[in-house]
């Protein structure tokens, strides 16, 4: 709330935070939406310790297999569908290209949203 508590000539438009499937921060997203600010995820696949675990989650792998995309694409798409700006890091041209092809639809997105929030212990109006 420090970002909006003062009367600033220019309000922040983007809040870059650690944001991942294991740390979905629904309260922060609601706050940002209310204040017309974007949330930018600097660790969209999780911290260096979490990436491998997140990409191997059975539900993520199941969605990836069913959609014929990678586990990373599932997670990136989940972020984008939530309105989060995603900055996935890669030095591999093939991965960079596939990250642009990420997109979940309807019920799959909402199912993953509930899974992430339940894993993190956050409270959320998951609609």
N, C-alpha and C positions, 0 to 999 in steps of 0.2 A: 504494500500500500504506500510505501515511500515514494513510488514513482508518480502517484497521483495526489498525494496529500498537499503538496505545495501548488500555488498558482504559478505555473510555468508558462513562459511565452510559447515554448514548443514542448509538447508532450511526447514522451517516448512512443514510437510506433511499433517497436519490436522488442521483445524480452527474450534474450537467448539464455536458455537454461538446459540443464541435463534433463532429458525427457526420453523415456523409453517404454517398452512394453512392461518392464518390471517396475517402472516409476512413471505411471500415466498421469499423475497430477490433475485429476478432473477439476479440483477446486481452482487451480491456477488457470486452467483453460476457461472456466466460467468467468473468472475475474477479468481475464484478458479480453474476452468477448464483450463483456459489459463495458469495458473501457476502450473499446475499439483498438486494441493492440494485438499484434501477432505474437505467437509463441514460436520460437525457433529452436529446434532440437539439435544440440551439438553432439549428442551421443544417441542417435536414433535407434541403434541396434543394441544399446546398453554399454556400460563401461567395459573396459578391456577384459575384466574378469567375467562379465556377464554375456558377452556376445555369443560365444560358443554354446553356452547353456540355453540361451534364448532361441537360437536358430535350430537347436535340437529338440525343442519342446514338441511332444507328440502332436498337439493340436496344430501347431504352426506347420510341421512337416506334412500333416494330413491335408491342410488347406493348400499348401504349395503343390503337393502331388496332384490333387484334384483339379487345380487351376493350371497345371503345367507351367509353374513359375518357381522361382527359388524361394527359400525361406526368407531371405533378406527382402525380396520383393513383397512378400506378404506383410512384413513389418513396416516397410516404407509406405506401402499403400494404406495400411491402418492409420499411420500418422497423417498422411495427406487427407484421408477421409475425415479426420477429426479437425482439419483446418490448421495443422501444424506445419510450419516450414521445416523441411528436412535437409540436413547437410550430411549425407553419408560420405564417409571417407573411403577412397579407394585409389590405388595407383594403377589398377588394371583396366585397360580400355574396355574389355568385354563386360566387366561388372558395372562400369560407369554407364555404358549403353543400356544394360538390362534394368538398371535402376529407374530409367525414364519410362519403362514399360509397366510400371506397377499400378495396379488398380483393383481393389476389392469392390464388391457390389453388395447392396442391401443387407439381407440377413446375415451374410458371412461377416460383414464389418461389425454389426451390432453384437454378434456372438463373440467375436474377438475382443470387443470393447468390454463386455461383461467379464470375460476371462481375465483380462489385464487388471481391471479394477479389483476383482476378487482376489487375485494373487498379491496385489500390493496392500490390501487392507484399506484402501481409500473408500470414501463414500461417494456415490455418484447417482445422478438421475440419468440412467443409461437408456435414452430413447433415441 
